[in-house]
Amino acid sequence: LIEAPIHVKGMRRDEILPYARDLLKKVGLSDRENYYPSQLSGGQQQRVAIARALAMKPDIMLFDEPTSALDPELTGEVLHTMRDLAAEHMTMIVVTHEMAFAREAATNVVFMENGVIVEQGAPQTFFRTPKEERTREFLRNML
């Protein structure tokens, strides 16, 4: 968690360490401070990756299928962390097939196919009354 802020942002070790500990606490991993990645579950590794990104104090975070390789229990851990970020008004762009999460956490949903936007809109509209047949078909298969 501390290497990028030290080497990229020029922060001192003594100023980043307390912040890094706060970030581990934020993602529910304060008890794993001295663990190596191989000692963490997939969900824990994802949450450390989120903390590592947050250590750079970004304005926006990008997530590309953050739960795709995780079992359902670990998926819940990662989505919980992302929900917390959404509640704190962190701007996030999330590529996901987790439709329940998108419905709950998104302010705007974009459905794409083959690199083309098929439909976009507020979650309430997108999920309740999609305009495009392809969107309706996708949602029937996913929900």
N, C-alpha and C positions, 0 to 999 in steps of 0.2 A: 504493500500500500504506500510505502514511503519513497520508493525510488524515483518514480516519475515526478512528484512534486519537488524533490531535491534536485534532480538533474535537469528537468525541463523548466520549472518555475523558479529555481534558485532558492528554494526555501531551506531553512536550517533544520537539521534533524530534531533539535529540541522543540521547534515550533510545530513540526508536522506530527510528531509522535502522539501528543494528546488528541489531536484532530483525528488521526488514524484510529486510535482507540475508540473515539466517539462514533466513527463510521462503522467499526465492527459491531459496536453495541446497537447501532441503528439497524443493521441487517441481521441482528440476532446471533452474532458470532463472537461476542466478547470473550467467551471461554475458549476460543480457538486461536488466540493471538499468536501463539508460538508453534502452530501446526504447519507442516508442509502440505502442499496441494495433494500429494498422494495419500495423505491421512484424512482427507475430507471427502464427503459424499459429493455426488454430482451437483446436488442442489446447493450444498455449502460452497462449492467451487464457484457456482454462478453468482451467489450472493457476495462472495469475496470480489469477484470481477466487477459487480455493481459498486461495491465500496471503493475499489481501485479507481473506477471511473469518477466517482463522486469526489475523490481526493483531489482531482484536478479542478474542482469547482466549476463544472460546465454549466452553460445556460440551457443546453439541450442534450438529451441522451438518446442514442439509437440502439434498438434491440432487434436483432434478427433471429426470430424463432428461439427465444431464450429458454423455452421449456421443452423443445422438440426431443431431446435425448434423455429426458428425465421420466422416472416413474411417477404415478399420480401423487403420491405423498410429497415427493420432492418438488413436483410442479407447484403444489400448493404453497410451499415455503417461498419459492421465487415469486409467485404471483402476489403473495402477501407483501413482500418487500416492495414490489412495483406499485401495488395499491397505496402503500404508505407514501411513496414518492409522488403519486398522482394527487394524494390528499394534501401534500405540501406544495402543490402547483408546479412540480418539475415538468417542464415540457419534454415529452417523450414521443418518438416515432417508433412504433412497435410493429414489426412484421410478425403476425401470429395466426394460428388456427384456433386459438382459445377464444371462442365466440362469447362465452359468458363473461370473460374478463374484458373483452373489447366493449361489450354492451355496458358493463358497469363502470369502467374506468375512462373510456374515451370521451373526448369532446367532439371529435370528428372521426368518422369511419370511411376508409377508402378501400373499395374492393377492386382488385386488379386481376387481370388474366392475361398471360403472355405479354407482360410489360405495358399493358394498356389499361387505363382507368375505365372500368365498366360503370361504376356508380360510386357516389360519395355523398355524405350528409351526416346530420346529427344522428347519434345512436338510436334515439327513439324512432325517428323516421326510417332509418336504414333497416332496422330489425322488424318494425311493425308493418310498414307499408313500402317495401322496396318497389322502385319504378321499373326496373329492368327484369325481364324474364330470367336471364342468366343469374342474377343476384338471387331471385326467389328460388331457383333450382339449387344453387349453392347452399343457401340457408336451410332448405328442406333436408339436404344431405348432412349438414353439419349440426343441426339442432335437434 
